[in-house]
Amino acid sequence: MSFENKTAVITGASRGIGFAVASKLASQGADIVIVDYCPEEDGINAAEKLGESCGVKVSFYRCDVSDFEKSKETVDKIIEECGGIDILVNNAGIVRDKLALKMTEADFDAVINVNLKGTFNMIKHTYTHFMKKRSGRIVNVSSIVGLTGNAGQANYSASKAGVIGITKSIAKELAPRGITVNAVAPGYIMTDMTSNFTDKMKEQFESAIPMRKGGRPEDVANVISFLCSDDASYVTGEVIRVDGGLAM
């Protein structure tokens, strides 16, 4: 697969799954745009690291994707400065895990706003651009808990279930223009988000996985790379689990 002369925008790409996706697409020739709300220095460092290792153009735009207007400003600026967008990967996400009994309205709203509304915002502001091009790939990062639910993650599960709903709806809207929209649903992936788990917690998670191990960010990136490629031109509206069989 080659992504030469393609520009890929990945949200939440300064680390974790997002950075793995950026690295994978960059290694296959894509120019990369990292959109993240991380500290400016972290985003610039991530962009420089990736650009040096892969020899492609890598840009960083600091943006809170949950902010409708800021997202529009950022997308418009990317299109103007980078010449267009061919691939959009909506990966930005946060967690505020608590049992519903103790979950505050702020906990619920923050997760919904970033994970779900942020995905909508980025799709909304690239929609016309993709329509005019009559081509494009959109991949949204959901989660297996969007399919199964999980105690202590009512907000996160709801946001990721919503991402699946948006994926299927937008896939139907954009299919006539040759634009594909798919989602991946990662399971237990070893990232910064799971790094604070105790050894006991890790053992419990891994024992529930048929493959008996957690996944790597690269495992998710490999699937996303396929969905962004010409090889997946007839695949749309799908949700592909990357979970070692956990949600079978």
Buried (B, 14 or more C-beta within 10 A) or exposed (E): EEBEEBBBBBBBBBBBBBBBBBBBBBBBBBBBBBBBBBEEEBBBBBBEBBBEEBEBBBBBBBBBBBBBEBBBBBBEBBBEEBEBBBBBBBBBBBBBBBEEEEBEEEBBBBBBBBBBBBBBBBBBBBBEBBBEBEEBBBBBBBBBBBBBBBEBBBBBBBBBBBBBEBBBEBBEEBEEEEBBBBBBBBBBBBBEBBEEBEEEEBEEBBEEBEEEEBBBBBBBBBBBBBBBBEEBEEBBBBBBBBBBEBBE
